[in-house]
Amino acid sequence: MSGAYRVSVKTGGSITIPCRYDLRYKTHVKYLCELHYFQRCSPDVHSKSINKASISHYINKQTFTVTMTDLRTEDSGRYRCAVEINGGSDVIIKRFHLSVTPGTPELYVDQQ
């Protein structure tokens, strides 16, 4: 798993996060979840923000990307890219902390 990192985005902006996984997970369900205190990260958790997040899967590159759009300050939080494992603990691929700010972020991507 990649280490956790911070991402800062201006209010109303969007961001795409690449999440690379091991080849053995290529047929597994991939998802994004927002992690709250003492809450387990599972596909059910992310459903509240499904209208802001979309996932694109690039099997040949063993990567899926999560794109989050029209971000608001209330979308700030800790997120995980994960792979669903039937009958076991899901695998966390990437952790990141999203900070949505009304002003210009300290470091941001102007164009992708």
Secondary structure by P-SEA (a helix, b strand, c coil): cccbbbbbbcccbbbbbbbbbcccccccccbbbbbcccccccccccccccccbbbbbbccccbbbbbbcccccccbbbbbbbbbbccccccccbbbbbbbbccccccccccc
